[in-house]
Amino acid sequence: MGTSTEPSLKVIEPATETVLAELPHAGVEEADAAVARAKRAFGAWRAIAPGDRAMHLRRLAATLAERVDELALLEARNVGKPIGDARGEVGLVVDTFNYYAGAPERLLGDTIPVAGGVDMSFREPLGVVGLIVPWNFPLPIASWKVAPALAAGNTIVLKPADLTPLTALELERAALDSGLPEGVLNVVAGPGSVVGERLVQHPDVAKIAFTGSTAVGRRIGALASEQIKRVTLELGGKSANVIFADADLAAAASAAPLAVFGNAGQDCCARSRILVESSALDRFMELLERAVTELRVGDPLAERTQMGPLISAEQRSKVRSYLDGDAPVAIRGSAPEGPGYWLAPTVLCPVSNQDRVAREEVFGPVAAVIPFDTEEEAIRIANDTIYGLSGSIWTANGARALRVARAIEAGTLSINSNTSVRVATPFGGFKQSGVGRELGPHALDYYTELKNVFLATN
């Protein structure tokens, strides 16, 4: 990476508030150089035999697998996430590259019966793609974009978040160590307002894939539209966790805390609106209180820790603003004192879906419990949001579960579970939660262009 006249980038460890690393702060010059490298590498990379491209992805997966503990420790310290979670996430990254290693030889087109000849369709790579990833799951979300983009034959400029650039830089190093040709994957660590916007506006970048806030996603979409540039946007969420009275309340209450407080609530899939059928509210809150107070909040490097600190003092201050004044605090867990951006997991009840805490993406360990009386009301409340990313339905009634799942306007739903992400299944949102899909075979559609060719035979 080239140098920049910008001040150095200081990376802070959220659990200690100390400097973890100091890096050159890239700017427009470094972004342009990375795009140029990627453009030079594109011709050879797209022409490589599909089996050879698959081999490169498998080698990268193997290299990452050898470094799971090293990468997990770096991610835990840089993001403040529990080491067990970080280890699992790096395992998911390895799985993602292995999954897409099967794609280059399966990027199939069609033959279409027409008069006078043979008609064929092909999936062609786009070229240089700009990938902009957030600070909450830096390495997993990078892999969700990098792996299918490489499998489809594109070259990449990856911009990590300023707060958490370290594992992206290690990914670049691992790619080179595994034998990936130079220039195919390039990482540029710099501010989104400079490097990110340059990638969006650069004429040699064919597509932008962005994960982050809806506000920034709107700006990226507007800038990209000036060049009719392809975009994939995975944006905010305000997901509903809908719990009916006939559900296994103990299971629902046990799962609910980490569905909101995992990663300190800094998760676009967080089920931060807990909708509970009124007749079951009192019992559910009893069970939920036990689960929240038992949540282990502390040192991210301790194996038993379930929740660490927030990413920054600024983020903690923002989240605290939802707890000011007369906020109806029903349950409050514990958090350490001293250095670190700590905030105790908190449950508010009862909350109206019109309250600010139910309308806005808090992105912190705050849950809002909203009672409902009927299935129709639950669906109405769940859908009364600008977002539509994820959510859960808890009920013993299979017909109701499927009926409600079909009615809720969200891209990724779970029944009697709070999970959202699987490598082999599509992930993405409805409404202002985004455009396009990541993961699964569908992600490849967003890193290719469909070409049609007609061959006359008479």
N, C-alpha and C positions, 0 to 999 in steps of 0.2 A: 504494500500500500504506500502511496506517495505521501509526502508531508503536506501540511496545511498551515496557513498563517493563523488559523483559529486556535484558541486556547486548548490545552490538553483536555481530554475527556476523563474525568475522575469517576470511577465506578465505586459506588458505596455499598457496603455490606449491611443490609437492613437490620440484622439482629444485633449489630454492634455499633452502627453509625460511623464506622471507620472506613478508610479508603482501601478497597480490595485490589484495585488495579488502576493504572493511569495509561491512557492510550492517546496517540495522535488523533485529533478531531478532524475528520475528513470534511471536505467541502465540495463545491461544484467541480473543481479540477479533478479530484479523485474519482468522483462519480463518472465524469466523462471518460477518464482513462479506463475505468472498469468496463463501461459500455463498449469502448473500442476493443478491449481485449476479448470480450464476449462475442462481438461481431466478427472478429478475425477467426475465432475458434468455431463459429457456427457451421461453416461449410463442411469442414472435416467431420464434426460431430454428427451432423444430420446424415452424412453419407456412410457412417460406420454401419456395418452389418448388424441387424437387430440382435442376433445372438451375442455379438461382441459388446453391444451396449448393455445388454442384460448382465453380462459378465462383470462389467464395470460396477453396476449397481450392487451386485452380490459381493464384490470385493470391498466396496465401501461399507456395506452392512457388516461384513466380517471385521473390518478395521474398527468400526464403532463398537462392536460387541466386545472387542478386546479392551476397550477403554470405558466400559460402563461405570465402574466405580469412580474413576477419575472425573468423568463428565458429570456424574450425579453429584459429587462433592462440589464441583464448581457451580453447578446450577443451584444447589441448595444454599450455598453461601451468597451467590449473586442475587437470587430472587427472594431468599428467606423461606423457601418451601421445605417441608420435612424431608429428611434424607431418604426415607422409605418411598415417599411419593416421587422424589427426583429419580431414584433408581428405577422405579416402575416406568416413568416417562421415557428414560433413555432406552429401556427395553422396547417401548412402543416405537421409538425412532428406528431401532434396528428392524423391528417387524415391518415398518412402513417401507424401508428400502428393499427388504426382501420381497414384500408383496409386489411392489412395482417393478422388481427385476423380472417378473413374469409378464410384464406388459409389452415390451418392444416387439416380441414375436406374435402378439395377439392384437395389434392395432389393425383391425380388419376393416376393409371396405366392402362394397357390395357390387355385384353385377346385376344390371337392371334390364329386363327384356324390353327392347324397343325395335321399331322397324328400321331396316336398312343397315344394321350394324350391331356393335356391342357397346353397351354403356357401362362405365365403371366409376366407382367413387373411391377416393383415397383420403386418408387422414394425414395431413401435412403439418410439420412443426411450424410454429409461428415465427421463430427467430430468437432475438434477445428478449427475455422476459425479466421484468423488475418485480422482485418479491419483497414486500415490506411487512415485517412481523412485529408483534407486540412484546411487552415485557412480562406478561403473566405466565406464559408457557413458551419460552423462547425457542428451545430446541425442538420440541414436538411439532409446533406449528410451522417452523421452518421446514421440517421434514415433510409435512403434508403438502407443501408447495414444491420443494426442491425435487422430491422423488418422482412425482408424475411429470414434472416439467422436463427432467432429464430423460425419463423413459420415452417421452414423445419426441425427443430429438432437439429440444431447445437448449440454448445456453442461458446463463443466469447471472444477474447481479442481485445479491441479497443484501437488504438493509435491515440490520437488527435495531431494536430500540436502544436509545441512548443509555437507559438505565441498566440494560442487561445484554451487552454485546458479546460476552466472553465465550459462551458455548457456540455461537455462530462462527466466531473466528477459529475455534477448535474444529468445527465441522469443515471449514475450508482446508485446514491443515490435514485432517483425516482424509479428505477427498484426494489431495495431492499425494499423500503417503500411500493411498490405495492404488494409485496409478491413473486416476482420472486426468485426462489431458489438461494441460495448463490453459487457463482462460475459459474453461467450460463453466466453472463455478467461481464467482468472485464475490467477496464480502467487503462492504464499505460501511464503516461505523461512523455515522455523523448524524446531525439533527434532521428530523423529518422535514422541518420547514425549509431546509437547504437541500440535502441529499435526496430525500423522498420526493420533493416537488420537482427536482431536476430529472429524476427518473420518469416521473409522470409526464413531463413535458418534452423529454428527449425524443427527437424524431426517429432514432434508431432502436428505441424500445417498443416492441410490438404489443406488449400486454403488461398490465399491472395486476398483481394479486396482493390484496391488502387484508390484513386482519387488525381490527382496532375499533375505535369509537365510531358511532354513527355520524357524529359531527365531522370528523376527519374524512370518513367515507364519502360524505356528500361532496366535500371539496375535491377529493380525488376524482369522483365521478364527473364533476363539472369540468375539471381541467382536462381529463382524458377525452371528454366529448369533443374538445376542440380539434383533435386529430382523429376522431372516431376510433380511439384506441380501445382494444378489448380490456375488460376489467372483470375480476372476481372480487367481490367484497364480502367479507365475513365480519359482521358488525355487532352492535350491542344486543342485549337481551334483557328481558324482565320476566323470566320463565315462571309458570305456575306449577305448583305441586298440589294437585287436586286430590283430597282425601275424603272418601265417602264413609258413611257410618258403618257400612258392612265390611270395610277393609280390615286386614290384620293390623290393628292400630299399633300394637307393640312393634311390629316390623317397620311400619311407616314412620313412627316416632324415632326409632333407632337409626333409620337411614337419613332422616331429614336434616340433622345438624351438618353432616359433611356434604350434603347436597347444596348447602348454602355456605358453610364456613370452610370447606376445603379450599386450599390455597388462599386462606384468609378472606374468602369471599370474592377474590379477584378473578372471577371466572364469568365469561359471558353466558355460560349455561347455568349459572347458579339459580337454583329454584328458590328465589328470594321472596316470592309471594306464595305463602302456604295457605291454600283455600281448604277450609275444614267444614264439613257438614255440621250444622249447629247442634244437632242432637249428640254428637260425639265430641264436641269441643272441649268440655271440661276434662274428660278422660284423656283425650289426646294431649292436652297441655300438661297434665300430670306426668305422663310418660315422656313428653318432650323435655320438660324441666330436668328430669333425671339424666337424660341423654346429653343435654347441653352442659350441665354442671360437671359431668364426668369427662368432658372433652379435654384432652391433654394439650395445653397451649404452652409453648416454650421453645427451648433451643432447637433450631432446625436440624442440628447435627446429632441430636439424641434419637436413638432408634424408636422410642415409644411416642415421640411427639406426633400429634395429629394436625396441629395448626401452628404456623409461625407468625412473624410480624407482617405488617403491611410493607409495601415496597418503598415508601418514602414518607417523610414528615408531611409533605404536601397532600399525599393521598390520605393519610390518617386524619388530617385536619378536615378534608372534604367529607370523609365518612362521619366524623364526629358531628358535623353540622346537622345530620339527620336525627341526632339524639338530643339536640338542645331543647330547652323549653319544656313543654308539657308532653313530650313523646311518651306514649303509653308503654313503658318498659315493664314487661311481664317476667322475663327471665334474663339474667345476666350471668355469664360464665366468668372465668378468671383469666388473668393475663399477668405476665411478669412485670415487675417494676424495673427502673433503671434504664440503661442504654438499649436502644432498639425501638422500632416503630410499632409498639404493641397496642392492641385494642381488644378488649374482651368481647367474645361473641355475645350478641344481644338479640333478644326476640321481643318484638312489639306486638301487643294484642289488647283489644281488638283494633283493627285498622280498616279504614274505608279504602276502597280501590281508587278513590279520588284524592287521597292524601299524597303529598309529595313523595314520601318514602315508597309508595306503591306505584308511582308513575315513572320515576327516574331510576336509571341504573346506578345503584349505590356503589357497587364494586368494592364492597367491604363486608365484614362479618355482621350484617344486620338482616334479620328476617322479619317480614310483616305477615301476621296471621289475620286472614280475612274470612269471617264466617259466611256460609251460604245455606239456603234452605232446600233448594231443588236442583236437579240435574241441569235444567235449563238456565238457572241463575249461575251455576258454576261455570257453564260454557260461556255465558255472556261476560262474566267477570274475567275469565281467562283470556278472552279475546279483546277485552277493552284496554288495549295498549297499542302503541305504535310498533312494538316489537313482535317477533314471532320466530324465535330461535329454537327453544327446547321446552321441555316440560315433562311432567309425570302424572299418571292417573293411578290411584290406589283404590281397588274395589275387588270384592269376591265375585262379582257378577260379570261374566265374560262378555255377554252381549252389550252391557253398559260400557265396559272398558273400550270395546271396539267402536261403539257408537260415539262416545265422547272423544276418542282419539281422532276419529274422522272429522269431528266438528271443530276441534281446536285448531286455530290457524298458526301452526308452528311446524318447522321443518324436521325436527328430531324429537320423537316422543317415546317414553318408556312406560310400560304397564307393570305395576308392582315392582318397580325398580327406579333408581335415580341415575342410571348411567346414560351417557350421551354419545360416546365416541367408540367406534370400532373401525379398525383399519379397512375392513372389506365392505363397509356400508357408507352410503353418502351422508355428508354432514353439511348443513347450511340452513339458511333461514327464510321465512316469509317476511313480507312487509319491509319495514326499515331495518330488519336484521341482516339484510344483505342480498347479493345477487350471485348466483352460481352455486356450485357444490364442490366440496373437497372430499377426499378419501373415496374408497371404493373404485369401481371401474368408471364411474361417471366423471371423476376428476379429469380423466384424460381428454374428455370432450372439450374441456376449457383450456387445454394447452395445445390444441390442434385446430386446423381449419379444414373444413370439408371441401374437397375438390372433386369435380365431376369431369370425366373424360369420355368422349364419344369417338369410337373407331368405326369408320364406314367400311363395310364389307362388300359393297356392290356399287 
